[in-house]
Amino acid sequence: MELSADVVVIGSGAGGAPVAAALAEAGRSVVVLEAGPRLETKDFTGDEEEMTARLWKIGAAGRVLTLYAGACVGGSTVINDALCFRPPGRLLEVWQDYYALPGLGAEGMEPYVNRVWEDIHAEPTGPDHTSRNAARLALGAKRLGWMASATPRSVRNCVNLGLCNFGCPSGASIVTRSPGSPVVKSSWTASTPVTPPASIRMRSARVRASTTAPARSARGT
Ligand SMILES: Cc1cc2nc3c(=O)[nH]c(=O)nc-3n(C[C@H](O)[C@H](O)[C@H](O)COP(=O)(O)OP(=O)(O)OC[C@H]3O[C@@H](n4cnc5c(N)ncnc54)[C@H](O)[C@@H]3O)c2cc1C
């Protein structure tokens, strides 16, 4: 198979999918390459062993700590907890100064963060969706005079199955591959999940990805 596009985005997770959507919205043709399989909500059985084998991979393994990640269409957004944290303003200010990115401090980033917030449908987490443990923690915090609140989540009609990490069987979790997700509406439906290409070539400023291994050249494409 050979695909041709203005831009090839590698990986369909939280990073790749929004970039692909934004580029497609701006009129570019985009192909998203995803190494993992495409699973639909109906495929999520809630069986931990089966789902871990189909959706997870070891992202990074050290001697002490192993980090896991999603390896499927949607990337880790398919297996994450849907908890939404706004980037702390103080940190954005530090990054702006450190990386010399004028205009991308707390104030400059606010409209973008707001847009993402809307796109991923981050909504407050009500008492119906917090555990008794969480309620006890909130009570303890209140007694100590500390501020405490439930973290917003990127879900629609969550029914508290507690299976976020194995692909949500109710389809409540908003993942980057959801057909209704604004993050992907313009790009994902048009793109084809394919296995990682054997080669990616730039030709006349257009990118071609091919699943056929190219003949070896002196330049070693
Ligand atoms: C269990 C778990 C729970 C989490 N809970 C939360 C949470 O509640 N809130 C929160 O904000 N964050 C959470 N995270 C973290 C969050 O999901 C990740 O930070 C985010 O998804 C990272 O985005 P990414 O695009 O970098 O990678 P990913 O979303 O992991 O996507 C990368 C994709 O690229 C594909 N890929 C990699 N290499 C190639 C290649 N060479 N060719 C083709 N495809 C490739 C992978 O298969 C994968 O699908 C959680 C993560 C995990 C694992």
The ligand as an SDF file (V2000), in Angstrom:
LIG
                    3D

 53 58  0  0  0  0  0  0  0  0999 V2000
   -2.9160    3.7290   32.4300 C   0  0  0  0  0  0  0  0  0  0  0  0
   -2.7820    5.1830   32.1210 C   0  0  0  0  0  0  0  0  0  0  0  0
   -3.6180    6.1150   32.7470 C   0  0  0  0  0  0  0  0  0  0  0  0
   -3.4930    7.4780   32.4670 C   0  0  0  0  0  0  0  0  0  0  0  0
   -4.3690    8.3760   33.0350 N   0  0  0  0  0  0  0  0  0  0  0  0
   -4.3150    9.6820   32.6800 C   0  0  0  0  0  0  0  0  0  0  0  0
   -5.2900   10.6160   33.1470 C   0  0  0  0  0  0  0  0  0  0  0  0
   -6.2180   10.2640   33.8480 O   0  0  0  0  0  0  0  0  0  0  0  0
   -5.1720   11.9230   32.7700 N   0  0  0  0  0  0  0  0  0  0  0  0
   -4.1560   12.3520   31.9540 C   0  0  0  0  0  0  0  0  0  0  0  0
   -4.0900   13.5510   31.6480 O   0  0  0  0  0  0  0  0  0  0  0  0
   -3.2390   11.4820   31.4640 N   0  0  0  0  0  0  0  0  0  0  0  0
   -3.3020   10.1690   31.7950 C   0  0  0  0  0  0  0  0  0  0  0  0
   -2.4030    9.2810   31.2630 N   0  0  0  0  0  0  0  0  0  0  0  0
   -1.3550    9.7970   30.3890 C   0  0  0  0  0  0  0  0  0  0  0  0
   -1.8570   10.1860   28.9810 C   0  0  0  0  0  0  0  0  0  0  0  0
   -2.7830    9.2390   28.4750 O   0  0  0  0  0  0  0  0  0  0  0  0
   -0.6170   10.3050   28.0690 C   0  0  0  0  0  0  0  0  0  0  0  0
    0.2370   11.2900   28.6320 O   0  0  0  0  0  0  0  0  0  0  0  0
   -0.9490   10.7250   26.6430 C   0  0  0  0  0  0  0  0  0  0  0  0
   -1.8980    9.8580   26.0330 O   0  0  0  0  0  0  0  0  0  0  0  0
    0.3640   10.7270   25.8290 C   0  0  0  0  0  0  0  0  0  0  0  0
    0.0790   11.1060   24.5110 O   0  0  0  0  0  0  0  0  0  0  0  0
    1.0550   10.6810   23.3340 P   0  0  0  0  0  0  0  0  0  0  0  0
    0.4150   11.0930   22.0480 O   0  0  0  0  0  0  0  0  0  0  0  0
    2.4180   11.1650   23.6540 O   0  0  0  0  0  0  0  0  0  0  0  0
    1.1530    9.0850   23.4210 O   0  0  0  0  0  0  0  0  0  0  0  0
   -0.0050    8.0050   23.3180 P   0  0  0  0  0  0  0  0  0  0  0  0
   -1.3460    8.6000   23.6440 O   0  0  0  0  0  0  0  0  0  0  0  0
    0.4580    6.8420   24.1080 O   0  0  0  0  0  0  0  0  0  0  0  0
   -0.0420    7.6340   21.7610 O   0  0  0  0  0  0  0  0  0  0  0  0
    1.1020    7.1570   21.0860 C   0  0  0  0  0  0  0  0  0  0  0  0
    0.6190    6.2550   19.9450 C   0  0  0  0  0  0  0  0  0  0  0  0
    1.6530    6.1860   18.9670 O   0  0  0  0  0  0  0  0  0  0  0  0
    1.7560    4.8530   18.4920 C   0  0  0  0  0  0  0  0  0  0  0  0
    3.1130    4.6960   17.9870 N   0  0  0  0  0  0  0  0  0  0  0  0
    4.2620    4.7660   18.6790 C   0  0  0  0  0  0  0  0  0  0  0  0
    5.3100    4.5930   17.8610 N   0  0  0  0  0  0  0  0  0  0  0  0
    4.8090    4.4060   16.6070 C   0  0  0  0  0  0  0  0  0  0  0  0
    5.3990    4.1830   15.3240 C   0  0  0  0  0  0  0  0  0  0  0  0
    6.7380    4.1160   15.1600 N   0  0  0  0  0  0  0  0  0  0  0  0
    4.5730    4.0380   14.2530 N   0  0  0  0  0  0  0  0  0  0  0  0
    3.2150    4.1130   14.4070 C   0  0  0  0  0  0  0  0  0  0  0  0
    2.6120    4.3320   15.6130 N   0  0  0  0  0  0  0  0  0  0  0  0
    3.4030    4.4800   16.6900 C   0  0  0  0  0  0  0  0  0  0  0  0
    1.4630    3.9980   19.7090 C   0  0  0  0  0  0  0  0  0  0  0  0
    1.0100    2.7030   19.3260 O   0  0  0  0  0  0  0  0  0  0  0  0
    0.3490    4.8180   20.3880 C   0  0  0  0  0  0  0  0  0  0  0  0
   -0.9370    4.4250   19.9380 O   0  0  0  0  0  0  0  0  0  0  0  0
   -2.5070    7.9170   31.5350 C   0  0  0  0  0  0  0  0  0  0  0  0
   -1.6730    6.9860   30.8970 C   0  0  0  0  0  0  0  0  0  0  0  0
   -1.8150    5.6310   31.1750 C   0  0  0  0  0  0  0  0  0  0  0  0
   -0.9150    4.6410   30.4550 C   0  0  0  0  0  0  0  0  0  0  0  0
  1  2  1  0
  2  3  1  0
  2 52  2  0
  3  4  2  0
  4  5  1  0
  4 50  1  0
  5  6  2  0
  6  7  1  0
  6 13  1  0
  7  8  2  0
  7  9  1  0
  9 10  1  0
 10 11  2  0
 10 12  1  0
 12 13  2  0
 13 14  1  0
 14 15  1  0
 14 50  1  0
 15 16  1  0
 16 17  1  0
 16 18  1  0
 18 19  1  0
 18 20  1  0
 20 21  1  0
 20 22  1  0
 22 23  1  0
 23 24  1  0
 24 25  2  0
 24 26  1  0
 24 27  1  0
 27 28  1  0
 28 29  2  0
 28 30  1  0
 28 31  1  0
 31 32  1  0
 32 33  1  0
 33 34  1  0
 33 48  1  0
 34 35  1  0
 35 36  1  0
 35 46  1  0
 36 37  1  0
 36 45  1  0
 37 38  2  0
 38 39  1  0
 39 40  1  0
 39 45  2  0
 40 41  1  0
 40 42  2  0
 42 43  1  0
 43 44  2  0
 44 45  1  0
 46 47  1  0
 46 48  1  0
 48 49  1  0
 50 51  2  0
 51 52  1  0
 52 53  1  0
M  END
$$$$
